[in-house]
Amino acid sequence: MTYSKPARTTTRRIRIRRIRVAGLLVVIAAIASLSYQLLASSSSPAASAIEALPSTVWPAHGQAAFVQAGQSQVQAGPNQHTAAIASLAKVMTAYLVLRDHPLALGQDGPTITLTDADVADTDRRRGQDESVVSIAAGEQLTERQALQALLLPSANNIAAVLARWDAGSADRFVARMNATARSLGMTHTRYTDPSGYDDATVSTAADQVRIVDRAMRLPVFASIVATPSATLPVAGTVHNTNTLLGHNGFVGVKTGSDDAAGGCFAFRAIRWIDGKRTTITGVVLGQSGHDQIAAGLAAADAMVDRIAGHRAVKAP
């Protein structure tokens, strides 16, 4: 009899432990069920369709990559390797300027006064057959106008102007370009100048898709690259080098070309696929041809056609 009370206490403790274990098992089962559901949902039809892309989607030469709206995975073609990207570097330059000095649609932003040093730099670049726009000492460009000069006629001299205006020096700006590339997971990218004229500025098509997609989220950037032309104070009317603009659903983004990079084109196209509005953001690098810009444009145009055709066939 003297041991009856401790026995009841022991029994009560055993019951409590059993209840706790049972509760823990219920929680574990719920977590396992949720994990299974999340894993199953990650294997979406869109991801399966991406994996089923035939090799014929990609350009025969160079490298390419794209991402479709609503998907987080960049689909990269074969032959991804670090290569010169020419003026596609200006996408990062514009992105950083707009990140540091945001503009709303319709805003022109602060003015940038050009100097004798800027004119001398422009003359030097013109002598090297770089892409430049004419400027004058004392000329004032709004931030929007400077971005138009950067992105439409692809002015290397304005890339240098914007870099100094934003960061105080080209070197500091380039450091910011590389830091931003790392933050976006662009692990195969290295910027050495804000214009892309330097052949040591290298990346891959897959990496460049990341910054192009990020820049196109900025309404001002998207509106500028969708503009056929713009008027600057001294240079007058300048034209967008993207001659696909407004055709076959293309709404941007940026051309690039030189002997080291070949023809390059960062693009966004909107197509109706199986009755759905579909946005395709992509990049082609290293396209060969007598007219390198035309080669990059043609490769992207054909690639979007093939992606759209494949998606339409695969649609349920």
C-alpha positions as CSV (number, residue, x, y, z in Angstrom):
1,M,0.0,0.0,0.0
2,T,2.8,2.4,0.7
3,Y,3.8,2.1,-3.1
4,S,0.3,2.8,-4.6
5,K,0.8,6.6,-4.9
6,P,4.1,6.4,-6.7
7,A,2.7,3.8,-9.0
8,R,-0.2,6.2,-10.0
9,T,2.4,9.0,-10.6
10,T,4.5,6.7,-12.8
11,T,1.4,5.7,-14.8
12,R,0.4,9.3,-15.3
13,R,3.9,10.2,-16.5
14,I,3.9,7.3,-19.0
15,R,0.5,8.5,-20.3
16,I,1.8,12.0,-20.7
17,R,4.9,10.8,-22.6
18,R,2.7,8.7,-24.9
19,I,0.5,11.7,-25.6
20,R,3.5,13.9,-26.4
21,V,5.0,11.3,-28.7
22,A,1.7,10.9,-30.5
23,G,1.4,14.6,-30.9
24,L,5.0,14.8,-32.2
25,L,4.2,12.1,-34.7
26,V,1.2,14.0,-36.0
27,V,3.3,17.1,-36.5
28,I,6.0,15.1,-38.3
29,A,3.4,13.6,-40.6
30,A,1.9,17.0,-41.4
31,I,5.4,18.4,-42.2
32,A,6.1,15.4,-44.4
33,S,2.8,15.8,-46.2
34,L,3.4,19.5,-46.8
35,S,7.0,18.8,-48.1
36,Y,5.7,16.2,-50.5
37,Q,3.1,18.7,-51.8
38,L,5.7,21.4,-52.3
39,L,8.0,19.0,-54.1
40,A,5.2,17.9,-56.4
41,S,4.2,21.4,-57.2
42,S,7.7,22.3,-58.2
43,S,7.5,19.8,-61.0
44,S,5.2,22.0,-62.9
45,P,4.2,21.4,-66.6
46,A,6.2,24.6,-67.4
47,A,9.4,23.1,-66.0
48,S,8.8,19.8,-68.0
49,A,8.2,21.8,-71.2
50,I,11.5,23.6,-70.7
51,E,13.4,20.4,-70.3
52,A,11.8,19.1,-73.5
53,L,13.1,21.9,-75.7
54,P,14.8,20.4,-78.8
55,S,18.3,21.4,-79.8
56,T,16.9,23.1,-82.9
57,V,15.5,25.9,-80.8
58,W,19.0,27.4,-80.3
59,P,21.1,29.3,-82.8
60,A,23.5,27.2,-84.8
61,H,26.4,29.4,-83.7
62,G,27.4,31.2,-80.5
63,Q,25.3,30.8,-77.4
64,A,21.8,31.8,-76.2
65,A,19.5,31.6,-73.2
66,F,16.0,32.8,-72.3
67,V,13.4,32.9,-69.5
68,Q,9.7,32.9,-70.0
69,A,7.4,35.1,-67.8
70,G,6.1,33.2,-64.8
71,Q,9.2,31.0,-64.7
72,S,12.2,31.5,-62.4
73,Q,14.5,29.1,-64.2
74,V,16.7,30.5,-67.0
75,Q,16.9,28.0,-69.9
76,A,20.4,28.0,-71.3
77,G,21.4,26.5,-74.6
78,P,24.6,24.6,-75.3
79,N,28.1,26.1,-75.5
80,Q,27.7,28.5,-72.5
81,H,31.1,30.0,-71.9
82,T,32.5,33.4,-70.9
83,A,32.7,35.7,-73.9
84,A,32.9,39.3,-74.8
85,I,29.4,41.0,-74.7
86,A,30.1,44.3,-76.3
87,S,27.4,46.9,-75.7
88,L,25.1,44.5,-73.8
89,A,27.2,45.8,-70.8
90,K,25.2,49.0,-71.1
91,V,22.1,47.2,-69.7
92,M,23.9,46.9,-66.4
93,T,25.1,50.5,-66.6
94,A,21.5,51.7,-67.2
95,Y,20.2,49.5,-64.4
96,L,22.6,50.8,-61.8
97,V,22.0,54.5,-62.8
98,L,18.2,54.0,-62.5
99,R,18.7,52.0,-59.2
100,D,20.7,54.9,-57.7
101,H,18.7,57.7,-59.3
102,P,15.1,56.3,-59.8
103,L,12.8,57.9,-62.4
104,A,9.1,57.5,-62.7
105,L,7.5,57.4,-66.1
106,G,7.2,60.9,-67.4
107,Q,10.1,62.2,-65.3
108,D,13.3,63.6,-66.9
109,G,15.4,63.6,-63.7
110,P,18.4,65.8,-62.8
111,T,20.6,67.4,-65.4
112,I,24.2,66.4,-66.2
113,T,26.4,69.2,-67.5
114,L,29.0,68.0,-70.0
115,T,32.6,69.3,-69.8
116,D,35.6,69.9,-71.9
117,A,37.0,66.7,-70.6
118,D,33.8,64.9,-71.8
119,V,34.3,66.4,-75.3
120,A,37.9,65.3,-75.4
121,D,37.0,61.8,-74.3
122,T,34.3,61.7,-77.1
123,D,36.9,62.8,-79.7
124,R,39.3,60.1,-78.5
125,R,36.6,57.4,-78.7
126,R,35.5,58.7,-82.2
127,G,39.1,58.3,-83.3
128,Q,38.9,54.6,-82.3
129,D,35.7,54.1,-84.3
130,E,33.7,53.7,-81.1
131,S,30.0,54.3,-81.1
132,V,29.4,57.9,-79.8
133,V,27.0,60.8,-80.0
134,S,28.1,64.3,-80.6
135,I,28.2,66.5,-77.5
136,A,29.4,70.0,-76.6
137,A,31.0,71.5,-73.5
138,G,28.3,73.1,-71.3
139,E,25.5,71.0,-72.9
140,Q,23.0,69.7,-70.4
141,L,21.5,66.3,-70.6
142,T,18.7,65.1,-68.3
143,E,19.1,61.7,-66.8
144,R,16.5,60.4,-69.2
145,Q,18.2,61.9,-72.2
146,A,21.6,60.4,-71.1
147,L,19.9,57.0,-70.8
148,Q,18.4,57.4,-74.3
149,A,21.8,58.2,-75.7
150,L,23.2,55.2,-73.9
151,L,20.6,52.7,-74.9
152,L,19.3,53.7,-78.4
153,P,22.4,54.6,-80.5
154,S,24.6,52.9,-77.9
155,A,26.9,55.8,-77.1
156,N,30.1,54.7,-75.4
157,N,31.0,58.3,-74.4
158,I,27.7,58.7,-72.5
159,A,28.3,55.4,-70.7
160,A,31.5,57.0,-69.4
161,V,29.6,60.2,-68.5
162,L,27.0,58.3,-66.6
163,A,29.5,56.2,-64.7
164,R,31.4,59.2,-63.4
165,W,28.1,61.0,-62.6
166,D,26.8,58.1,-60.6
167,A,29.9,56.8,-58.8
168,G,32.4,59.6,-59.1
169,S,34.8,57.6,-61.3
170,A,34.6,54.8,-63.8
171,D,36.6,52.5,-61.6
172,R,34.1,52.8,-58.7
173,F,31.2,52.4,-61.0
174,V,32.7,49.2,-62.5
175,A,33.2,47.9,-59.0
176,R,29.5,48.4,-58.4
177,M,28.7,46.6,-61.7
178,N,30.6,43.6,-60.5
179,A,29.1,43.6,-57.0
180,T,25.6,43.8,-58.5
181,A,26.4,40.9,-60.9
182,R,27.5,38.8,-57.9
183,S,24.3,39.7,-56.0
184,L,22.2,38.5,-59.0
185,G,24.0,35.2,-59.3
186,M,25.9,36.1,-62.5
187,T,28.8,33.9,-61.5
188,H,30.5,33.9,-65.0
189,T,30.4,37.7,-65.5
190,R,33.2,40.3,-65.2
191,Y,32.7,43.9,-66.1
192,T,35.8,46.0,-66.8
193,D,34.2,49.1,-68.3
194,P,30.7,50.7,-68.4
195,S,30.3,50.5,-72.2
196,G,31.4,47.0,-73.1
197,Y,34.1,48.4,-75.5
198,D,36.8,46.5,-73.5
199,D,37.0,42.9,-74.7
200,A,37.7,41.9,-71.1
201,T,34.1,42.6,-70.2
202,V,32.8,39.1,-70.4
203,S,29.7,37.1,-69.5
204,T,27.5,34.2,-70.7
205,A,24.1,34.4,-72.3
206,A,22.5,32.8,-69.2
207,D,24.1,35.4,-66.9
208,Q,23.0,38.3,-69.2
209,V,19.4,37.1,-69.1
210,R,19.4,37.7,-65.4
211,I,20.3,41.4,-65.6
212,V,18.1,42.0,-68.7
213,D,15.1,40.5,-66.9
214,R,15.8,42.6,-63.8
215,A,16.3,45.8,-65.8
216,M,13.0,45.3,-67.7
217,R,11.2,45.4,-64.4
218,L,12.0,49.1,-64.3
219,P,9.2,50.9,-66.2
220,V,11.5,53.7,-67.4
221,F,14.2,51.3,-68.7
222,A,11.5,49.3,-70.5
223,S,9.9,52.5,-72.0
224,I,13.3,53.7,-73.3
225,V,14.4,50.5,-75.0
226,A,10.9,50.4,-76.6
227,T,11.4,53.8,-78.2
228,P,12.5,54.0,-81.9
229,S,14.2,57.3,-81.6
230,A,14.9,60.3,-79.3
231,T,16.0,63.9,-79.7
232,L,19.1,65.2,-77.9
233,P,20.2,68.8,-77.5
234,V,23.4,68.6,-79.6
235,A,23.2,65.2,-81.4
236,G,19.7,65.8,-82.6
237,T,17.6,62.8,-83.5
238,V,19.2,59.5,-82.6
239,H,17.8,56.1,-83.6
240,N,17.4,52.8,-81.8
241,T,19.8,50.2,-83.3
242,N,17.2,47.5,-82.5
243,T,15.5,47.4,-85.9
244,L,13.3,44.5,-84.8
245,L,11.5,46.9,-82.4
246,G,7.7,46.7,-83.1
247,H,8.0,43.7,-85.4
248,N,7.1,40.1,-84.5
249,G,6.3,41.1,-80.9
250,F,9.8,42.6,-80.0
251,V,9.7,45.3,-77.4
252,G,13.4,45.7,-76.7
253,V,16.1,45.5,-75.5
254,K,19.8,46.1,-76.6
255,T,22.1,45.3,-79.5
256,G,25.9,44.8,-79.3
257,S,28.7,44.0,-81.7
258,D,32.4,44.1,-82.3
259,D,35.0,41.7,-83.6
260,A,35.6,40.0,-80.3
261,A,31.9,39.6,-79.3
262,G,30.3,39.0,-82.8
263,G,26.7,39.9,-83.0
264,C,24.9,40.1,-79.7
265,F,21.3,40.9,-78.8
266,A,19.4,41.1,-75.5
267,F,15.7,40.9,-76.3
268,R,12.2,40.7,-75.1
269,A,9.4,39.5,-77.3
270,I,5.7,39.1,-76.6
271,R,3.9,36.4,-78.5
272,W,0.4,34.8,-78.3
273,I,1.0,31.1,-77.8
274,D,-2.0,28.8,-77.6
275,G,-4.2,31.9,-76.9
276,K,-2.0,33.1,-74.1
277,R,0.1,36.3,-74.0
278,T,3.6,35.0,-73.4
279,T,6.7,37.1,-72.7
280,I,10.1,35.7,-73.7
281,T,13.3,37.5,-72.5
282,G,16.5,36.2,-73.9
283,V,20.1,36.8,-75.1
284,V,22.1,35.7,-78.0
285,L,25.9,36.1,-78.1
286,G,28.6,35.5,-80.7
287,Q,26.6,35.5,-83.9
288,S,28.7,35.7,-87.0
289,G,28.1,37.6,-90.2
290,H,29.2,40.5,-92.3
291,D,26.7,42.7,-90.5
292,Q,27.1,41.6,-86.9
293,I,24.1,43.5,-85.5
294,A,21.9,42.1,-88.2
295,A,23.2,38.6,-87.4
296,G,22.3,39.0,-83.7
297,L,18.8,40.3,-84.5
298,A,18.2,37.5,-87.0
299,A,19.3,34.8,-84.6
300,A,17.0,36.1,-81.9
301,D,14.0,36.5,-84.2
302,A,14.4,32.9,-85.4
303,M,14.9,31.6,-81.9
304,V,11.7,33.2,-80.6
305,D,9.8,31.8,-83.6
306,R,11.1,28.3,-82.7
307,I,10.3,28.7,-79.0
308,A,6.8,29.9,-79.8
309,G,6.2,27.1,-82.2
310,H,7.5,24.5,-79.8
311,R,5.4,25.8,-77.0
312,A,2.3,25.8,-79.2
313,V,2.8,22.2,-80.1
314,K,3.5,21.2,-76.5
315,A,0.5,23.1,-75.1
316,P,-2.3,20.8,-73.7
